[in-house]
């Protein structure tokens, strides 16, 4: 999988050299390219933003600079190569585990990281005519820009690529993995020593009874999900039903 990330803070993406994502890159499973948006600015100050039409606080990123950047980056791929444009924004649809699985099946992602109040809305509208465009939010919290969200999305996606996880069996057990429904969250885990500061490990985990262990884990998992995330239990979940990636969208 190829991932191109466009940002005014290329250094912000340097954690992608570390840990599991860095290893996937060195193994040739993931090909990441980070681009400085300012290299497509045209004035002496390399301006990428301007004040919002209609007034109001903050600055908006200019569509002409983004257009030049995205045209150039799209041209880097194989001819006719089908990239998906991902725009991290707090006003996007939720980025969830099923969405990470969908992205992990794409050959090529281009992630456009905005700062300030966001990117002129015509950029998403224009590129939607030539490629799939998806605006994602990684949580109901406001960040200073899309870079930290891009890190989240690349890491969540990369660990699902074949050959990346050491233990291929571990992904289906993840919290939020499809099929866990009422037990979306993983329960508590334990390792040696059996007694630590007076706290013991639940007997069932030492029993060697695999059926009993599976039932206990499922129970702890369902209980934790009800307590921590009542929103995940009941109607509306799992969210595997949400509209597909290429779905056309209004403003
Ligand atoms: O979640 N996001 O993709 C964001 C992007 C930019 C700012 N805040 C966010 N939450």
Boltz pocket constraint, residues with backbone or C-beta under 6 A from the ligand:
constraints:
  - pocket:
      binder: B
      contacts: [[A, 87], [A, 88], [A, 89], [A, 90], [A, 114], [A, 136], [A, 137], [A, 138], [A, 139], [A, 141], [A, 142], [A, 143], [A, 144], [A, 145], [A, 146], [A, 149]]
      max_distance: 6.0
